[in-house]
Amino acid sequence: MRKYIIIAFSIVLMLNLISYSEEPTMAEKSYNKLSPEEERVIIHKGTEAPFSGKYNIFSEKGSYHCKRCNALLYRSDDKFSSSCGWPSFDDEIKGAIKRQKDVDGKRTEILCANCGAHLGHVFEGEGFTKKNVRHCVNSISMTFVPAKQNPHIAKAAKAYFTGGCFWGVEYLFEHKDGVISAVSGYMGGALENPSYQDVSSGNTGHLEVVEVTYDPTKVNYEELAKFFFEIHDPTQVDGQGPDIGEQYLSAIFYKNDDEKKIVHKLINILKTKGYKVVTKVLPSGTFWKAEDYHQDYYDKKKQQPYCHVYKKKF
């Protein structure tokens, strides 16, 4: 009898340990309360009727957030009209969207990366915009925040820098104060929506560029440009470190005359300090986002850049 009591006690103890080690379920976590219709779409992966959503025909400036957890998902600048019946976006907030194969085995479902809320589906190759991507999102899965209520988003600006492999440039900008996001991509060539293989051939004219989105109230363009010159070698003519090729050249793509003047001013300062700067100063063009496996490369690998190191020059 004693033997059976010990066995029974052990089983109960194991069950208790298992129950305490489990992750809290979605219901146990603190999320916004949803209506039955919101739950049908957001939790149970339903779809609202086409052309019925609040944000289908909607063009106010601001940002779109997850209805369930308030996480930032999209900016209004990336919203476009596709006449498909649901809000469409050709870009996302970096790291905000999770992709997975839909239960139908054909489409790609998109979810809030923070809480797993169902948003809709993403499609590629339709040609609606130059980015050639369409996030088809249920209005009911989102909450809109006007720009005037979210100045951090309203005032966000972009800058474009290229100095060798974009992994290292992206990593260092990503960790700089005032920077909202840094995204690896391509710019400068004629081929639309190039792949990494296309650019690596050296025949497209594209450079590996990093799109830096920043908050001008926390860091200005000149500070970012200075930082760029201090994290790479602007005197190397054929690439950066061991990365040799046209796609790795040092360059800054400016969006307006003010940025162009700032860059030339900084180059002249460096020349007076003895640096033989070869950085190209070019007008910006279409930014083509690189493949997902290039994004956050060093953070994913838990490594540091091997050919980009900060060195004070100003």
C-alpha positions as YAML, in Angstrom:
chain: A
units: angstrom
residues:
- id: 1
  name: MET
  ca: [0.00, 0.00, 0.00]
- id: 2
  name: ARG
  ca: [2.81, 2.38, 0.93]
- id: 3
  name: LYS
  ca: [4.36, 1.85, -2.50]
- id: 4
  name: TYR
  ca: [1.13, 2.91, -4.26]
- id: 5
  name: ILE
  ca: [0.73, 5.96, -2.03]
- id: 6
  name: ILE
  ca: [4.24, 7.12, -2.95]
- id: 7
  name: ILE
  ca: [3.53, 6.63, -6.66]
- id: 8
  name: ALA
  ca: [0.24, 8.54, -6.43]
- id: 9
  name: PHE
  ca: [1.91, 11.38, -4.53]
- id: 10
  name: SER
  ca: [4.66, 11.59, -7.16]
- id: 11
  name: ILE
  ca: [2.10, 11.84, -9.96]
- id: 12
  name: VAL
  ca: [0.22, 14.63, -8.20]
- id: 13
  name: LEU
  ca: [3.47, 16.50, -7.56]
- id: 14
  name: MET
  ca: [4.48, 16.23, -11.23]
- id: 15
  name: LEU
  ca: [1.10, 17.53, -12.38]
- id: 16
  name: ASN
  ca: [1.40, 20.50, -10.05]
- id: 17
  name: LEU
  ca: [4.88, 21.32, -11.32]
- id: 18
  name: ILE
  ca: [3.69, 21.14, -14.92]
- id: 19
  name: SER
  ca: [0.77, 23.45, -14.22]
- id: 20
  name: TYR
  ca: [3.02, 26.03, -12.57]
- id: 21
  name: SER
  ca: [5.52, 25.96, -15.44]
- id: 22
  name: GLU
  ca: [2.97, 26.62, -18.16]
- id: 23
  name: GLU
  ca: [2.94, 29.98, -19.93]
- id: 24
  name: PRO
  ca: [-0.11, 32.11, -19.13]
- id: 25
  name: THR
  ca: [-2.83, 31.71, -21.75]
- id: 26
  name: MET
  ca: [-4.00, 34.58, -23.92]
- id: 27
  name: ALA
  ca: [-7.04, 34.99, -21.70]
- id: 28
  name: GLU
  ca: [-4.83, 35.36, -18.64]
- id: 29
  name: LYS
  ca: [-2.75, 38.13, -20.14]
- id: 30
  name: SER
  ca: [-3.85, 41.73, -19.90]
- id: 31
  name: TYR
  ca: [-5.18, 42.81, -23.30]
- id: 32
  name: ASN
  ca: [-7.92, 45.19, -24.39]
- id: 33
  name: LYS
  ca: [-11.46, 43.88, -24.02]
- id: 34
  name: LEU
  ca: [-12.88, 42.89, -27.41]
- id: 35
  name: SER
  ca: [-16.44, 42.82, -28.68]
- id: 36
  name: PRO
  ca: [-17.82, 39.50, -29.99]
- id: 37
  name: GLU
  ca: [-17.27, 40.65, -33.60]
- id: 38
  name: GLU
  ca: [-13.71, 41.76, -32.82]
- id: 39
  name: GLU
  ca: [-13.01, 38.38, -31.21]
- id: 40
  name: ARG
  ca: [-14.39, 36.62, -34.30]
- id: 41
  name: VAL
  ca: [-11.78, 38.31, -36.47]
- id: 42
  name: ILE
  ca: [-8.86, 38.92, -34.11]
- id: 43
  name: ILE
  ca: [-8.92, 35.72, -32.05]
- id: 44
  name: HIS
  ca: [-10.72, 33.26, -34.30]
- id: 45
  name: LYS
  ca: [-9.16, 34.51, -37.57]
- id: 46
  name: GLY
  ca: [-12.35, 35.60, -39.25]
- id: 47
  name: THR
  ca: [-12.68, 38.26, -41.97]
- id: 48
  name: GLU
  ca: [-14.83, 41.38, -41.98]
- id: 49
  name: ALA
  ca: [-17.01, 41.97, -45.04]
- id: 50
  name: PRO
  ca: [-15.22, 43.77, -47.92]
- id: 51
  name: PHE
  ca: [-15.76, 47.54, -48.20]
- id: 52
  name: SER
  ca: [-17.32, 47.60, -44.73]
- id: 53
  name: GLY
  ca: [-14.29, 48.48, -42.62]
- id: 54
  name: LYS
  ca: [-13.78, 51.86, -40.98]
- id: 55
  name: TYR
  ca: [-10.34, 52.40, -42.52]
- id: 56
  name: ASN
  ca: [-10.95, 51.05, -46.01]
- id: 57
  name: ILE
  ca: [-11.42, 54.54, -47.51]
- id: 58
  name: PHE
  ca: [-9.49, 56.61, -45.02]
- id: 59
  name: SER
  ca: [-6.54, 58.97, -45.58]
- id: 60
  name: GLU
  ca: [-5.83, 60.82, -42.34]
- id: 61
  name: LYS
  ca: [-2.20, 61.17, -41.23]
- id: 62
  name: GLY
  ca: [-1.22, 59.09, -38.25]
- id: 63
  name: SER
  ca: [-0.47, 55.53, -37.21]
- id: 64
  name: TYR
  ca: [-2.31, 52.23, -36.98]
- id: 65
  name: HIS
  ca: [-2.09, 50.11, -33.84]
- id: 66
  name: CYS
  ca: [-3.19, 46.62, -32.82]
- id: 67
  name: LYS
  ca: [-6.76, 46.66, -31.46]
- id: 68
  name: ARG
  ca: [-5.85, 43.97, -28.95]
- id: 69
  name: CYS
  ca: [-2.56, 45.19, -27.43]
- id: 70
  name: ASN
  ca: [-2.02, 48.74, -28.85]
- id: 71
  name: ALA
  ca: [1.29, 47.80, -30.52]
- id: 72
  name: LEU
  ca: [2.29, 50.08, -33.42]
- id: 73
  name: LEU
  ca: [1.79, 48.25, -36.73]
- id: 74
  name: TYR
  ca: [1.67, 50.67, -39.69]
- id: 75
  name: ARG
  ca: [2.14, 54.32, -40.62]
- id: 76
  name: SER
  ca: [-0.34, 56.21, -42.77]
- id: 77
  name: ASP
  ca: [2.45, 57.06, -45.25]
- id: 78
  name: ASP
  ca: [2.52, 53.37, -46.24]
- id: 79
  name: LYS
  ca: [-1.24, 53.07, -46.81]
- id: 80
  name: PHE
  ca: [-2.52, 53.03, -50.39]
- id: 81
  name: SER
  ca: [-5.74, 52.39, -52.29]
- id: 82
  name: SER
  ca: [-5.96, 48.96, -53.90]
- id: 83
  name: SER
  ca: [-9.77, 48.83, -54.28]
- id: 84
  name: CYS
  ca: [-9.70, 45.34, -52.78]
- id: 85
  name: GLY
  ca: [-12.21, 46.17, -50.04]
- id: 86
  name: TRP
  ca: [-9.81, 46.25, -47.10]
- id: 87
  name: PRO
  ca: [-7.10, 48.70, -45.94]
- id: 88
  name: SER
  ca: [-3.84, 48.13, -47.83]
- id: 89
  name: PHE
  ca: [-0.27, 48.90, -46.77]
- id: 90
  name: ASP
  ca: [2.97, 48.33, -48.69]
- id: 91
  name: ASP
  ca: [5.21, 48.44, -45.62]
- id: 92
  name: GLU
  ca: [5.11, 47.75, -41.91]
- id: 93
  name: ILE
  ca: [6.74, 48.91, -38.70]
- id: 94
  name: LYS
  ca: [9.92, 46.89, -38.40]
- id: 95
  name: GLY
  ca: [9.41, 43.83, -36.23]
- id: 96
  name: ALA
  ca: [5.69, 44.52, -35.72]
- id: 97
  name: ILE
  ca: [4.27, 41.89, -38.06]
- id: 98
  name: LYS
  ca: [4.57, 38.11, -37.84]
- id: 99
  name: ARG
  ca: [4.03, 35.99, -40.95]
- id: 100
  name: GLN
  ca: [2.91, 32.37, -41.07]
- id: 101
  name: LYS
  ca: [1.36, 29.99, -43.57]
- id: 102
  name: ASP
  ca: [-2.42, 30.25, -43.58]
- id: 103
  name: VAL
  ca: [-4.54, 27.20, -42.81]
- id: 104
  name: ASP
  ca: [-5.55, 27.12, -46.48]
- id: 105
  name: GLY
  ca: [-1.93, 26.26, -47.27]
- id: 106
  name: LYS
  ca: [-1.72, 28.95, -49.94]
- id: 107
  name: ARG
  ca: [-1.91, 32.43, -48.45]
- id: 108
  name: THR
  ca: [0.42, 34.06, -45.91]
- id: 109
  name: GLU
  ca: [-1.33, 35.17, -42.74]
- id: 110
  name: ILE
  ca: [-0.12, 38.27, -40.89]
- id: 111
  name: LEU
  ca: [-0.42, 38.67, -37.13]
- id: 112
  name: CYS
  ca: [0.59, 41.21, -34.51]
- id: 113
  name: ALA
  ca: [4.07, 40.08, -33.46]
- id: 114
  name: ASN
  ca: [3.41, 41.26, -29.91]
- id: 115
  name: CYS
  ca: [0.14, 39.48, -29.08]
- id: 116
  name: GLY
  ca: [-0.66, 37.19, -32.01]
- id: 117
  name: ALA
  ca: [-3.81, 39.04, -33.07]
- id: 118
  name: HIS
  ca: [-5.00, 38.09, -36.57]
- id: 119
  name: LEU
  ca: [-4.63, 41.06, -38.94]
- id: 120
  name: GLY
  ca: [-5.20, 39.66, -42.41]
- id: 121
  name: HIS
  ca: [-2.91, 38.44, -45.20]
- id: 122
  name: VAL
  ca: [0.08, 39.71, -47.16]
- id: 123
  name: PHE
  ca: [0.51, 39.40, -50.92]
- id: 124
  name: GLU
  ca: [3.52, 40.04, -53.16]
- id: 125
  name: GLY
  ca: [4.03, 40.58, -56.88]
- id: 126
  name: GLU
  ca: [0.73, 42.34, -57.61]
- id: 127
  name: GLY
  ca: [2.36, 45.56, -58.81]
- id: 128
  name: PHE
  ca: [0.17, 48.03, -56.89]
- id: 129
  name: THR
  ca: [3.20, 50.03, -55.67]
- id: 130
  name: LYS
  ca: [6.93, 50.03, -56.31]
- id: 131
  name: LYS
  ca: [7.46, 48.00, -53.15]
- id: 132
  name: ASN
  ca: [5.26, 45.32, -54.74]
- id: 133
  name: VAL
  ca: [3.78, 44.24, -51.40]
- id: 134
  name: ARG
  ca: [0.20, 44.49, -50.13]
- id: 135
  name: HIS
  ca: [-0.75, 43.96, -46.50]
- id: 136
  name: CYS
  ca: [-4.51, 43.33, -46.67]
- id: 137
  name: VAL
  ca: [-5.70, 44.17, -43.14]
- id: 138
  name: ASN
  ca: [-9.06, 44.01, -41.41]
- id: 139
  name: SER
  ca: [-10.04, 47.47, -40.15]
- id: 140
  name: ILE
  ca: [-11.52, 45.86, -37.06]
- id: 141
  name: SER
  ca: [-8.06, 44.54, -36.10]
- id: 142
  name: MET
  ca: [-6.65, 48.06, -35.82]
- id: 143
  name: THR
  ca: [-7.00, 51.34, -33.95]
- id: 144
  name: PHE
  ca: [-5.99, 54.60, -35.65]
- id: 145
  name: VAL
  ca: [-4.07, 57.30, -33.77]
- id: 146
  name: PRO
  ca: [-4.04, 60.76, -35.46]
- id: 147
  name: ALA
  ca: [-0.63, 62.33, -36.02]
- id: 148
  name: LYS
  ca: [-1.44, 65.23, -33.70]
- id: 149
  name: GLN
  ca: [-1.90, 62.75, -30.85]
- id: 150
  name: ASN
  ca: [1.35, 60.94, -31.62]
- id: 151
  name: PRO
  ca: [4.03, 63.52, -32.49]
- id: 152
  name: HIS
  ca: [6.74, 60.87, -32.28]
- id: 153
  name: ILE
  ca: [5.26, 59.23, -35.38]
- id: 154
  name: ALA
  ca: [4.14, 62.45, -37.07]
- id: 155
  name: LYS
  ca: [7.62, 63.95, -37.03]
- id: 156
  name: ALA
  ca: [9.53, 60.83, -38.04]
- id: 157
  name: ALA
  ca: [12.00, 61.44, -40.87]
- id: 158
  name: LYS
  ca: [14.13, 59.18, -43.04]
- id: 159
  name: ALA
  ca: [17.79, 59.21, -44.09]
- id: 160
  name: TYR
  ca: [19.75, 56.88, -46.37]
- id: 161
  name: PHE
  ca: [23.35, 55.74, -45.86]
- id: 162
  name: THR
  ca: [25.55, 53.14, -47.54]
- id: 163
  name: GLY
  ca: [28.98, 52.11, -46.38]
- id: 164
  name: GLY
  ca: [29.84, 48.47, -47.00]
- id: 165
  name: CYS
  ca: [27.70, 45.53, -45.95]
- id: 166
  name: PHE
  ca: [24.37, 46.86, -44.71]
- id: 167
  name: TRP
  ca: [24.32, 44.44, -41.77]
- id: 168
  name: GLY
  ca: [26.86, 46.47, -39.81]
- id: 169
  name: VAL
  ca: [25.51, 49.91, -40.75]
- id: 170
  name: GLU
  ca: [21.99, 48.83, -39.79]
- id: 171
  name: TYR
  ca: [23.14, 47.39, -36.46]
- id: 172
  name: LEU
  ca: [24.96, 50.54, -35.33]
- id: 173
  name: PHE
  ca: [22.17, 52.91, -36.39]
- id: 174
  name: GLU
  ca: [19.57, 50.66, -34.80]
- id: 175
  name: HIS
  ca: [21.25, 51.16, -31.43]
- id: 176
  name: LYS
  ca: [21.69, 54.92, -31.70]
- id: 177
  name: ASP
  ca: [19.56, 57.25, -29.56]
- id: 178
  name: GLY
  ca: [16.80, 58.96, -31.51]
- id: 179
  name: VAL
  ca: [16.63, 56.29, -34.21]
- id: 180
  name: ILE
  ca: [13.24, 54.60, -34.50]
- id: 181
  name: SER
  ca: [14.31, 51.90, -36.94]
- id: 182
  name: ALA
  ca: [17.03, 50.95, -39.41]
- id: 183
  name: VAL
  ca: [16.16, 48.76, -42.40]
- id: 184
  name: SER
  ca: [18.53, 47.13, -44.89]
- id: 185
  name: GLY
  ca: [17.76, 47.54, -48.58]
- id: 186
  name: TYR
  ca: [18.91, 48.68, -52.01]
- id: 187
  name: MET
  ca: [18.99, 52.01, -53.84]
- id: 188
  name: GLY
  ca: [20.59, 53.64, -56.84]
- id: 189
  name: GLY
  ca: [20.03, 51.21, -59.70]
- id: 190
  name: ALA
  ca: [17.53, 50.97, -62.54]
- id: 191
  name: LEU
  ca: [16.18, 47.46, -61.90]
- id: 192
  name: GLU
  ca: [12.92, 47.48, -59.95]
- id: 193
  name: ASN
  ca: [12.60, 45.38, -56.80]
- id: 194
  name: PRO
  ca: [16.07, 43.81, -57.10]
- id: 195
  name: SER
  ca: [17.05, 40.70, -55.17]
- id: 196
  name: TYR
  ca: [20.26, 40.28, -53.20]
- id: 197
  name: GLN
  ca: [21.58, 38.08, -56.00]
- id: 198
  name: ASP
  ca: [20.82, 40.82, -58.56]
- id: 199
  name: VAL
  ca: [22.66, 43.46, -56.55]
- id: 200
  name: SER
  ca: [25.58, 41.15, -55.72]
- id: 201
  name: SER
  ca: [26.23, 40.65, -59.42]
- id: 202
  name: GLY
  ca: [27.44, 44.25, -59.57]
- id: 203
  name: ASN
  ca: [25.49, 44.85, -62.76]
- id: 204
  name: THR
  ca: [22.39, 46.67, -61.46]
- id: 205
  name: GLY
  ca: [23.96, 49.86, -60.14]
- id: 206
  name: HIS
  ca: [22.36, 49.42, -56.72]
- id: 207
  name: LEU
  ca: [24.16, 49.95, -53.44]
- id: 208
  name: GLU
  ca: [23.45, 48.21, -50.16]
- id: 209
  name: VAL
  ca: [21.72, 51.03, -48.29]
- id: 210
  name: VAL
  ca: [20.22, 51.43, -44.84]
- id: 211
  name: GLU
  ca: [17.00, 53.40, -44.42]
- id: 212
  name: VAL
  ca: [17.16, 55.17, -41.06]
- id: 213
  name: THR
  ca: [13.86, 56.37, -39.61]
- id: 214
  name: TYR
  ca: [14.47, 58.84, -36.80]
- id: 215
  name: ASP
  ca: [12.80, 61.30, -34.46]
- id: 216
  name: PRO
  ca: [14.06, 64.83, -35.33]
- id: 217
  name: THR
  ca: [13.15, 66.02, -31.82]
- id: 218
  name: LYS
  ca: [15.81, 63.67, -30.43]
- id: 219
  name: VAL
  ca: [18.50, 63.59, -33.13]
- id: 220
  name: ASN
  ca: [19.00, 65.73, -36.24]
- id: 221
  name: TYR
  ca: [20.19, 64.85, -39.72]
- id: 222
  name: GLU
  ca: [23.65, 66.33, -39.23]
- id: 223
  name: GLU
  ca: [24.22, 64.20, -36.14]
- id: 224
  name: LEU
  ca: [23.23, 61.10, -38.07]
- id: 225
  name: ALA
  ca: [25.51, 61.99, -40.99]
- id: 226
  name: LYS
  ca: [28.42, 62.57, -38.58]
- id: 227
  name: PHE
  ca: [27.72, 59.22, -36.96]
- id: 228
  name: PHE
  ca: [27.74, 57.55, -40.37]
- id: 229
  name: PHE
  ca: [31.18, 58.95, -41.18]
- id: 230
  name: GLU
  ca: [32.40, 57.71, -37.79]
- id: 231
  name: ILE
  ca: [31.25, 54.09, -38.18]
- id: 232
  name: HIS
  ca: [32.90, 53.36, -41.51]
- id: 233
  name: ASP
  ca: [35.98, 54.31, -43.56]
- id: 234
  name: PRO
  ca: [34.93, 57.07, -46.00]
- id: 235
  name: THR
  ca: [38.37, 56.97, -47.66]
- id: 236
  name: GLN
  ca: [38.19, 53.42, -49.03]
- id: 237
  name: VAL
  ca: [37.56, 53.59, -52.77]
- id: 238
  name: ASP
  ca: [36.52, 50.03, -53.63]
- id: 239
  name: GLY
  ca: [34.13, 49.02, -50.88]
- id: 240
  name: GLN
  ca: [34.41, 48.65, -47.14]
- id: 241
  name: GLY
  ca: [36.92, 46.45, -45.38]
- id: 242
  name: PRO
  ca: [36.91, 42.98, -46.96]
- id: 243
  name: ASP
  ca: [33.63, 43.68, -48.78]
- id: 244
  name: ILE
  ca: [34.75, 44.78, -52.23]
- id: 245
  name: GLY
  ca: [32.43, 45.83, -55.04]
- id: 246
  name: GLU
  ca: [30.29, 48.66, -56.37]
- id: 247
  name: GLN
  ca: [27.39, 47.75, -54.08]
- id: 248
  name: TYR
  ca: [29.61, 48.37, -51.02]
- id: 249
  name: LEU
  ca: [30.81, 51.89, -51.90]
- id: 250
  name: SER
  ca: [30.56, 54.73, -49.38]
- id: 251
  name: ALA
  ca: [27.62, 56.99, -50.26]
- id: 252
  name: ILE
  ca: [24.88, 59.16, -48.83]
- id: 253
  name: PHE
  ca: [21.57, 59.57, -50.63]
- id: 254
  name: TYR
  ca: [20.09, 63.00, -49.88]
- id: 255
  name: LYS
  ca: [16.39, 63.89, -50.09]
- id: 256
  name: ASN
  ca: [16.69, 67.68, -50.38]
- id: 257
  name: ASP
  ca: [19.18, 70.54, -50.74]
- id: 258
  name: ASP
  ca: [19.50, 71.01, -46.98]
- id: 259
  name: GLU
  ca: [20.71, 67.44, -46.52]
- id: 260
  name: LYS
  ca: [23.04, 67.80, -49.51]
- id: 261
  name: LYS
  ca: [24.61, 70.96, -48.03]
- id: 262
  name: ILE
  ca: [25.07, 69.29, -44.64]
- id: 263
  name: VAL
  ca: [26.84, 66.29, -46.17]
- id: 264
  name: HIS
  ca: [29.20, 68.45, -48.25]
- id: 265
  name: LYS
  ca: [29.95, 70.57, -45.18]
- id: 266
  name: LEU
  ca: [30.92, 67.48, -43.18]
- id: 267
  name: ILE
  ca: [33.04, 66.13, -46.04]
- id: 268
  name: ASN
  ca: [34.93, 69.44, -46.22]
- id: 269
  name: ILE
  ca: [35.54, 69.30, -42.46]
- id: 270
  name: LEU
  ca: [36.96, 65.79, -42.77]
- id: 271
  name: LYS
  ca: [39.20, 66.87, -45.64]
- id: 272
  name: THR
  ca: [40.66, 69.66, -43.50]
- id: 273
  name: LYS
  ca: [41.48, 66.95, -40.95]
- id: 274
  name: GLY
  ca: [43.44, 65.01, -43.55]
- id: 275
  name: TYR
  ca: [40.83, 62.47, -44.62]
- id: 276
  name: LYS
  ca: [40.73, 61.78, -48.37]
- id: 277
  name: VAL
  ca: [36.97, 61.27, -48.46]
- id: 278
  name: VAL
  ca: [35.55, 59.42, -51.47]
- id: 279
  name: THR
  ca: [31.94, 59.22, -50.23]
- id: 280
  name: LYS
  ca: [29.48, 59.74, -53.07]
- id: 281
  name: VAL
  ca: [26.69, 62.29, -52.52]
- id: 282
  name: LEU
  ca: [23.69, 61.18, -54.58]
- id: 283
  name: PRO
  ca: [20.00, 62.11, -54.91]
- id: 284
  name: SER
  ca: [17.76, 59.53, -53.28]
- id: 285
  name: GLY
  ca: [15.61, 57.21, -55.36]
- id: 286
  name: THR
  ca: [13.30, 54.32, -54.62]
- id: 287
  name: PHE
  ca: [14.27, 52.33, -51.55]
- id: 288
  name: TRP
  ca: [13.84, 48.60, -52.05]
- id: 289
  name: LYS
  ca: [13.67, 46.68, -48.77]
- id: 290
  name: ALA
  ca: [16.05, 43.72, -48.66]
- id: 291
  name: GLU
  ca: [14.98, 40.17, -47.94]
- id: 292
  name: ASP
  ca: [13.86, 39.33, -44.40]
- id: 293
  name: TYR
  ca: [16.97, 37.29, -43.62]
- id: 294
  name: HIS
  ca: [19.08, 40.45, -43.98]
- id: 295
  name: GLN
  ca: [17.06, 42.40, -41.39]
- id: 296
  name: ASP
  ca: [18.48, 42.60, -37.83]
- id: 297
  name: TYR
  ca: [21.20, 40.18, -38.90]
- id: 298
  name: TYR
  ca: [23.62, 40.78, -36.04]
- id: 299
  name: ASP
  ca: [20.91, 41.00, -33.40]
- id: 300
  name: LYS
  ca: [19.51, 37.65, -34.54]
- id: 301
  name: LYS
  ca: [23.00, 36.11, -34.48]
- id: 302
  name: LYS
  ca: [23.85, 37.84, -31.18]
- id: 303
  name: GLN
  ca: [27.08, 39.06, -32.78]
- id: 304
  name: GLN
  ca: [28.88, 42.37, -33.38]
- id: 305
  name: PRO
  ca: [29.76, 43.86, -36.81]
- id: 306
  name: TYR
  ca: [33.19, 42.78, -38.02]
- id: 307
  name: CYS
  ca: [34.02, 45.73, -40.29]
- id: 308
  name: HIS
  ca: [32.11, 48.64, -38.76]
- id: 309
  name: VAL
  ca: [33.56, 50.18, -35.62]
- id: 310
  name: TYR
  ca: [32.88, 53.61, -34.15]
- id: 311
  name: LYS
  ca: [35.81, 56.03, -34.35]
- id: 312
  name: LYS
  ca: [35.35, 59.68, -33.39]
- id: 313
  name: LYS
  ca: [36.24, 61.99, -36.29]
- id: 314
  name: PHE
  ca: [34.45, 65.26, -35.47]
...
